[in-house]
């Protein structure tokens, strides 16, 4: 009976399966991203995450333990020299599985598996989202007003002066327009008076 045996055999004997997972783990460490089936990716995640956790302590024992799984000097040195520094602050969950559809030949579900801390596009997006988050100002409004920096005060004074100048210019423009309208109205009034006088003379 196989009660409680949850791991996927992947259609292989133990030696073949462990060799395949070791090679896939080395490829993922070296290239930071691999394309495989979802079943293999899920099996690889259980295999590689303890190895990545082990790499956080860089000593002889942990290097020997990791080498016993990977059997590849280059991937071990890459793991301890480059990868371990980036994943140091992450408490697990070092890999991401992104499904990419079905394979043409046998319709197997395919995916892309990658190391989370090496996807620069997604990291930049999350950083931008963090910068845009709003923070509540409860109980801090009075302090913020009282603790204005001298630069902020200077900027406010400059803006107030600029507004006063704009108001003065608008008032000048309005006066000039009013004078122009009066000048236009004066000759019209004179023409009306002349017409009235002419009518009186004719009468």
C-alpha positions as CSV (number, residue, x, y, z in Angstrom):
1,X,0.0,0.0,0.0
2,X,1.2,3.5,-0.7
3,X,-0.7,5.5,1.9
4,X,0.7,9.0,2.4
5,X,3.2,8.8,-0.5
6,X,2.4,12.0,-2.3
7,X,5.5,12.6,-4.4
8,X,5.2,12.2,-8.2
9,X,7.3,9.3,-9.6
10,X,7.3,11.1,-13.1
11,X,7.2,7.6,-14.8
12,X,10.8,6.9,-13.9
13,X,12.8,4.7,-11.5
14,X,14.4,6.3,-8.4
15,X,17.9,6.7,-9.9
16,X,16.6,8.2,-13.2
17,X,14.3,10.5,-11.3
18,X,17.0,11.8,-8.9
19,X,19.5,12.3,-11.8
20,X,16.9,14.2,-13.8
21,X,16.0,16.5,-10.9
22,X,19.6,17.1,-10.2
23,X,20.3,18.2,-13.8
24,X,17.2,20.4,-13.8
25,X,18.2,22.1,-10.6
26,X,21.7,22.8,-11.9
27,X,20.2,24.2,-15.1
28,X,17.8,26.5,-13.1
29,X,20.7,27.8,-11.0
30,X,22.9,28.5,-14.0
31,X,20.3,30.0,-16.3
32,X,17.8,31.3,-13.7
33,X,14.9,30.2,-15.9
34,X,13.9,26.9,-17.6
35,X,10.9,25.6,-19.7
36,X,9.5,22.2,-18.6
37,X,6.2,20.5,-17.9
38,X,4.1,21.5,-14.9
39,X,4.5,18.1,-13.2
40,X,8.3,18.2,-13.4
41,X,8.4,21.8,-12.3
42,X,6.3,21.0,-9.1
43,X,8.6,18.1,-8.4
44,X,11.7,20.3,-8.9
45,X,10.3,22.9,-6.6
46,X,10.3,20.5,-3.7
47,X,13.8,19.3,-4.6
48,X,15.5,22.7,-5.1
49,X,14.0,24.9,-2.4
50,X,15.7,23.1,0.5
51,X,19.0,23.4,-1.5
52,X,18.5,27.2,-1.9
53,X,17.8,27.5,1.8
54,X,21.0,25.5,2.6
55,X,23.0,27.9,0.4
56,X,22.3,30.9,2.8
57,X,24.9,29.6,5.2
58,X,28.2,29.6,3.3
59,X,30.4,27.1,5.0
60,X,32.2,23.9,4.0
61,X,29.5,21.5,5.3
62,X,26.6,23.3,3.5
63,X,28.7,23.3,0.2
64,X,29.3,19.6,0.6
65,X,25.7,18.8,1.2
66,X,24.6,20.9,-1.8
67,X,27.2,19.2,-4.0
68,X,25.9,15.8,-3.0
69,X,22.5,16.8,-4.6
70,X,23.7,18.8,-7.6
71,X,26.9,16.9,-8.5
72,X,28.2,19.9,-10.4
73,X,31.0,22.2,-9.3
74,X,30.0,25.2,-11.5
75,X,26.4,25.3,-10.4
76,X,27.5,25.0,-6.7
77,X,29.9,27.9,-7.0
78,X,27.2,30.0,-8.9
79,X,24.7,29.2,-6.2
80,X,26.9,30.2,-3.3
81,X,28.6,33.2,-5.0
82,X,25.7,34.9,-6.8
83,X,22.3,33.4,-6.0
84,X,22.7,33.1,-2.3
85,X,23.3,36.9,-1.9
86,X,20.1,37.8,-3.7
87,X,17.8,35.3,-1.9
88,X,19.3,36.1,1.5
89,X,16.3,38.2,2.8
90,X,13.6,35.9,1.3
91,X,12.0,33.4,3.8
92,X,11.3,30.6,1.3
93,X,9.3,30.7,-2.0
94,X,12.4,31.2,-4.2
95,X,10.9,29.9,-7.4
96,X,7.9,30.9,-9.6
97,X,6.0,28.6,-12.0
98,X,4.3,30.4,-14.9
99,X,2.0,28.2,-17.1
100,X,2.6,28.7,-20.9
101,X,-0.1,26.4,-22.4
102,X,-0.1,22.9,-23.9
103,X,2.6,21.1,-25.8
104,X,1.8,20.3,-29.4
105,X,2.8,16.6,-29.5
106,X,1.2,15.1,-26.4
107,X,-0.8,18.1,-25.1
108,X,1.2,18.1,-21.9
109,X,0.8,21.2,-19.7
110,X,3.9,23.3,-20.1
111,X,5.4,26.1,-17.9
112,X,8.3,28.4,-17.4
113,X,10.0,28.0,-14.0
114,X,12.3,30.8,-12.8
115,X,14.1,32.2,-9.7
116,X,11.9,35.0,-8.3
117,X,14.8,37.4,-7.4
118,X,16.2,37.4,-10.9
119,X,13.2,38.6,-12.9
120,X,14.1,42.3,-13.1
121,X,10.9,43.4,-14.9
122,X,8.6,42.1,-12.2
123,X,10.9,43.5,-9.4
124,X,10.8,47.0,-10.9
125,X,7.0,46.9,-11.2
126,X,6.7,45.9,-7.6
127,X,9.1,48.7,-6.5
128,X,7.0,51.2,-8.5
129,X,3.8,50.0,-6.8
130,X,5.4,50.3,-3.4
131,X,6.5,53.9,-4.1
132,X,2.9,54.9,-5.1
133,X,1.2,53.5,-2.0
134,X,-0.7,56.2,0.0
135,X,0.1,56.7,3.7
136,X,-2.4,57.9,6.2
137,X,-1.7,61.2,7.9
138,X,-3.7,60.6,11.2
139,X,-2.5,62.9,13.9
140,X,0.4,64.2,11.9
141,X,-1.1,67.2,10.1
142,X,-0.3,69.8,12.8
143,X,3.2,68.6,13.2
144,X,3.8,68.7,9.4
145,X,2.5,72.3,9.3
146,X,4.6,73.5,12.2
147,X,7.7,71.7,11.0
148,X,7.9,73.3,7.6
149,X,11.4,73.5,6.2
150,X,12.8,76.9,5.3
151,X,12.9,75.8,1.6
152,X,9.2,75.0,1.7
153,X,8.5,78.5,3.3
154,X,10.6,80.2,0.6
155,X,8.7,78.3,-2.2
156,X,5.4,79.4,-0.6
157,X,6.5,83.1,-0.4
158,X,7.6,82.9,-4.1
159,X,4.3,81.5,-5.1
160,X,2.4,84.2,-3.2
161,X,4.4,86.9,-4.8
162,X,3.8,85.4,-8.3
163,X,0.1,85.3,-7.6
164,X,0.0,89.0,-6.4
165,X,1.9,90.0,-9.6
166,X,-0.6,88.0,-11.7
167,X,-3.5,89.8,-10.0
168,X,-1.9,93.2,-10.6
169,X,-1.4,92.4,-14.3
170,X,-5.0,91.3,-14.7
171,X,-6.2,94.6,-13.1
172,X,-4.1,96.6,-15.5
173,X,-5.4,94.7,-18.5
174,X,-9.0,95.3,-17.3
175,X,-8.4,99.1,-16.9
176,X,-6.9,99.3,-20.4
177,X,-9.9,97.5,-21.8
178,X,-12.3,99.8,-20.0
179,X,-10.4,102.9,-21.4
180,X,-10.6,101.5,-24.9
181,X,-14.3,100.9,-24.6
182,X,-14.8,104.5,-23.4
183,X,-12.9,105.9,-26.3
184,X,-15.0,103.9,-28.7
185,X,-18.3,105.0,-27.0
186,X,-17.3,108.8,-27.1
187,X,-17.3,109.3,-30.9
188,X,-20.6,107.4,-31.1
189,X,-22.2,109.8,-28.6
190,X,-20.8,112.8,-30.6
191,X,-22.3,111.4,-33.8
192,X,-25.7,111.1,-32.2
193,X,-25.6,114.7,-30.9
194,X,-24.7,115.9,-34.4
195,X,-27.6,114.0,-35.9
196,X,-30.0,115.5,-33.4
197,X,-28.8,119.1,-34.1
198,X,-29.2,118.5,-37.9
199,X,-32.8,117.3,-37.4
200,X,-33.5,120.4,-35.3
201,X,-32.2,122.7,-38.0
202,X,-34.2,120.9,-40.7
203,X,-37.4,121.4,-38.6
